[in-house]
Amino acid sequence: MEFTVQQIADLLQGEIEGDNLTKVSTLAKIEEAQSGALAFLSNPKYEPYLYTTGASAVIVSDKLELKKPVSAALIRVSDPYSSFSTLLQYYQAALLASKTGVEEPCFIGSGSEIGEDHYRGAFSYIGNNCKIGANVRIFPQVYIGDNVTIGDNTTIFAGAKLYSNTIVGSNCTLHAGVVLGSDGFGFAPQPDGSYKMVPQIGNVVLEDDVSIGANTTIDCATMGSTIIRQGTKIDNLVQIAHNVEVGKHTVIAAQTGISGSAKIGNHCVIAGQVGIVGHITIADKTTVGAQSGVGKTIKKSGTIIQGSPAFDYKQNLRALTVFRKLPELQREIEALRDRI
């Protein structure tokens, strides 16, 4: 795909410095870009590359003051990073649009409906009585169980598994290996010390604009629904247990585990390797630092916590400072004891 700088500037509502008819056909990092590539400059520490890059065009801030001549055409925008992200979305959408039709072999069950302009990859399976929207992309080896509903413009990458009765909204992305609707971890202890499985008869619901990373698993509810609200973005290798509810526009990083029936608020930020116990509530706009263990309800919106067990972020930093000094403090205490 080839575009002129003018076409890109029109898309991003940017201003051009240089030749507006310059053509670009690929996207690249500013430090690696060659002729024909479009790059961007967002972080000031990469500014030296602007004067040496081989890129044909670069997206920059409208506030950037040049220190040297630049050979590339410049597209000035208010937020280079956001603008480059917009371009990547268009680029990815163009690539996905090239996937059309039905590859063989694949299967669709009785009573199932699928909208126009869809793609079904080889060895994909769609069960009975499913309702799948228009412009949906289902890549090879995807399994979709009975009675599943999928909205328009959703993409499901290779090897994802959607158990029966799962509901997925429009404009969602499910990456390779995602599992939606597997049994929750529910076992009742028995008098003889064994465990009896508690049947999990609920489902998983993803609202619109949700993104789920590769090999993330979201368990079905014991009863009712495990719910991921609109606009939430979940990284790779995340485990979400039965009856969890995650609010709107929350982000959850890799290797986080959320136990059953926890309620996560809107606009929260959950960093990597966080563990959250079950049956607690996390207030809106809470930030949880990496490798934290959250064991109690967070009631105040905007709280920032860190540590295991997690508590106030600034207090945690002070505590860590003391912790690092413990060997020195121990030596001082022993020296004082010997003097006494």
Residue pairs with C-beta under 8 A, 6 or more apart in sequence:
1 25
1 91
1 94
2 23
2 24
2 25
3 23
3 24
3 25
4 20
4 21
4 22
4 23
4 24
5 16
5 18
5 19
5 20
5 21
5 22
5 23
5 24
5 56
5 57
5 73
5 75
6 16
6 20
6 21
8 14
8 24
8 38
8 57
8 75
8 87
9 15
9 16
9 20
9 75
11 86
11 87
11 90
12 59
12 75
12 77
12 83
12 86
12 87
13 77
14 59
14 62
14 75
14 76
14 77
14 83
15 62
15 75
15 76
15 77
16 73
16 74
16 75
16 76
17 73
17 74
17 76
18 57
18 70
18 72
18 73
18 74
19 73
20 73
22 56
22 57
22 73
23 36
23 56
24 36
24 37
24 38
24 56
24 57
25 36
25 37
26 36
26 37
26 38
27 37
27 38
27 39
27 84
27 87
27 88
27 91
28 34
28 37
28 38
28 39
28 55
29 39
30 39
30 40
30 41
30 46
30 49
30 50
30 53
30 55
30 58
31 46
31 49
31 53
33 39
33 53
33 54
33 55
34 54
34 55
35 54
35 55
35 56
36 56
37 54
37 55
37 56
38 55
38 56
38 57
38 58
38 59
38 87
39 53
39 55
39 57
39 58
39 59
39 72
40 58
40 59
40 60
40 80
40 81
40 83
40 84
41 47
41 49
41 50
41 58
41 59
41 60
41 61
41 64
41 80
42 61
42 80
42 81
42 84
47 64
47 67
50 58
50 60
50 66
50 70
50 72
51 67
51 68
51 69
51 70
53 72
55 72
56 72
56 73
57 72
57 73
57 74
57 75
58 70
58 72
58 73
58 74
58 75
59 74
59 75
59 77
59 80
59 83
59 84
59 87
60 74
60 75
60 76
60 77
60 80
61 76
61 77
61 78
61 79
61 80
62 76
62 77
62 78
64 76
75 83
77 83
96 137
96 155
99 119
99 121
99 137
99 139
100 117
100 119
101 119
101 120
102 119
102 120
103 120
103 121
103 122
103 140
104 122
105 122
105 123
106 120
106 121
106 122
106 123
106 124
106 125
106 126
107 124
107 125
107 126
108 114
108 120
108 126
108 130
109 126
109 127
109 128
109 129
109 130
109 146
110 128
110 129
111 128
111 129
111 130
112 126
112 127
112 128
112 129
112 130
112 131
112 132
113 130
113 131
113 132
114 120
114 126
114 130
114 132
114 133
114 136
115 132
115 133
115 134
115 135
115 136
115 152
116 134
116 135
117 134
117 135
118 132
118 134
118 135
118 136
118 137
118 138
119 136
119 137
119 138
119 139
120 126
120 138
121 138
121 139
121 140
121 141
121 142
121 158
122 140
122 141
123 140
123 141
124 138
124 139
124 140
124 141
124 142
124 143
124 144
125 142
125 143
125 144
126 132
126 138
126 144
126 148
127 144
127 145
127 146
127 147
127 148
127 164
128 146
128 147
129 146
129 147
130 144
130 146
130 147
130 148
130 149
130 150
131 148
131 149
131 150
132 138
132 144
132 148
132 149
132 150
133 150
133 151
133 152
133 153
133 154
133 170
134 152
134 153
135 152
135 153
136 150
136 152
136 153
136 154
136 155
136 156
137 154
137 155
137 156
138 144
138 156
139 155
139 156
139 157
139 158
139 159
139 160
139 176
140 158
140 159
141 158
141 159
142 156
142 157
142 158
142 159
142 160
142 161
142 162
143 160
143 161
143 162
144 150
144 156
144 162
145 162
145 163
145 164
145 165
145 166
145 181
146 164
146 165
147 164
147 165
148 162
148 164
148 165
148 166
148 167
148 168
149 166
149 167
149 168
150 156
150 162
150 168
150 172
151 168
151 169
151 170
151 171
151 172
151 208
152 170
152 171
153 170
153 171
154 168
154 169
154 170
154 171
154 172
154 173
154 174
155 172
155 173
155 174
156 162
156 174
156 178
157 173
157 174
157 175
157 176
157 178
157 214
158 176
159 176
159 177
160 174
160 175
160 176
160 177
160 178
160 179
160 180
161 178
161 179
161 180
161 182
162 168
162 174
162 180
162 181
163 179
163 180
163 181
163 182
163 203
163 204
163 220
164 181
164 203
165 181
165 203
165 220
166 180
166 181
166 203
166 204
166 205
166 206
166 220
167 203
167 204
167 205
167 206
167 225
168 174
168 180
168 206
168 210
169 206
169 207
169 208
169 209
169 210
169 230
170 208
170 209
171 208
171 209
172 206
172 208
172 209
172 210
172 211
172 212
173 210
173 211
173 212
174 180
174 212
175 211
175 212
175 213
175 214
175 216
175 236
176 214
176 215
177 214
177 215
177 216
178 212
178 213
178 214
178 215
178 216
178 217
178 218
179 216
179 217
179 218
180 204
180 206
180 212
180 217
180 218
181 203
181 204
181 218
181 219
181 220
182 217
182 218
182 219
182 220
183 197
183 200
183 219
183 220
183 242
184 200
184 219
184 220
184 221
184 222
184 226
184 241
184 242
184 243
184 260
185 219
185 241
185 242
185 260
186 197
186 198
186 200
186 222
186 242
186 260
187 195
187 196
187 197
187 198
188 195
188 196
188 197
188 198
189 195
189 196
190 196
198 222
199 222
200 219
200 220
200 221
200 222
200 242
201 220
201 222
201 223
202 220
202 221
202 222
202 223
202 224
202 225
202 226
202 242
202 243
203 220
203 221
203 225
203 226
204 218
204 219
204 220
204 221
204 225
204 226
204 227
204 228
205 225
205 226
205 227
205 228
206 212
206 228
207 227
207 228
207 229
207 230
207 231
207 232
207 248
208 230
208 231
209 230
209 231
210 228
210 229
210 230
210 231
210 232
210 233
210 234
211 232
211 233
211 234
212 218
212 228
212 234
213 234
213 235
213 236
213 237
213 238
213 254
214 236
214 237
215 236
215 237
216 234
216 235
216 236
216 237
216 238
216 239
216 240
217 238
217 239
217 240
218 226
218 228
218 240
218 244
219 226
219 240
219 241
219 242
219 244
219 260
220 226
220 242
221 242
221 243
222 242
222 243
222 260
223 243
224 243
225 243
226 240
226 241
226 242
226 243
226 244
226 245
227 244
227 245
227 246
228 234
228 240
228 246
229 245
229 246
229 247
229 248
229 249
229 250
229 266
230 248
230 249
231 248
231 249
232 246
232 247
232 248
232 249
232 250
232 251
232 252
233 250
233 251
233 252
234 240
234 246
234 251
234 252
235 251
235 252
235 253
235 254
235 256
235 272
236 254
237 254
237 255
238 252
238 253
238 254
238 255
238 256
238 257
238 258
239 256
239 257
239 258
240 246
240 258
241 257
241 258
241 259
241 260
241 261
241 262
241 278
242 260
242 261
243 260
243 261
244 258
244 259
244 260
244 261
244 262
244 263
244 264
245 262
245 263
245 264
246 252
246 258
246 264
247 264
247 265
247 266
247 267
247 268
247 284
248 266
248 267
249 266
249 267
250 264
250 265
250 266
250 267
250 268
250 269
250 270
251 268
251 269
251 270
252 258
252 270
252 274
253 270
253 271
253 272
253 274
253 290
254 272
254 273
255 272
255 273
256 270
256 271
256 272
256 273
256 274
256 275
256 276
257 274
257 275
257 276
258 264
258 276
259 275
259 276
259 277
259 278
259 279
260 278
260 279
261 278
261 279
262 276
262 277
262 278
262 279
262 280
262 281
262 282
263 280
263 281
263 282
264 270
264 276
264 282
265 281
265 282
265 283
265 284
265 285
265 286
265 301
266 284
266 285
267 284
267 285
268 282
268 284
268 285
268 286
268 287
268 288
269 286
269 287
269 288
270 276
270 288
271 287
271 288
271 289
271 290
271 291
271 292
272 290
272 291
273 290
273 291
274 288
274 289
274 290
274 291
274 292
274 293
274 294
275 292
275 293
275 294
275 308
276 282
276 288
276 294
277 293
277 294
277 295
277 296
280 294
280 295
280 296
280 297
280 298
281 297
281 298
281 299
282 288
282 294
282 297
282 298
283 298
283 299
283 300
283 301
283 302
283 303
284 301
284 302
285 301
285 302
285 303
286 298
286 301
286 302
286 303
286 304
286 305
287 303
287 304
287 305
287 313
288 294
288 305
288 306
288 310
289 304
289 305
289 306
289 307
289 310
289 313
289 316
291 308
292 305
292 306
292 307
292 308
292 310
293 307
293 308
293 309
293 310
294 305
294 309
294 310
295 309
295 310
296 309
298 305
303 312
304 312
304 313
305 311
305 312
305 313
305 316
306 313
306 316
306 317
307 316
307 319
310 316
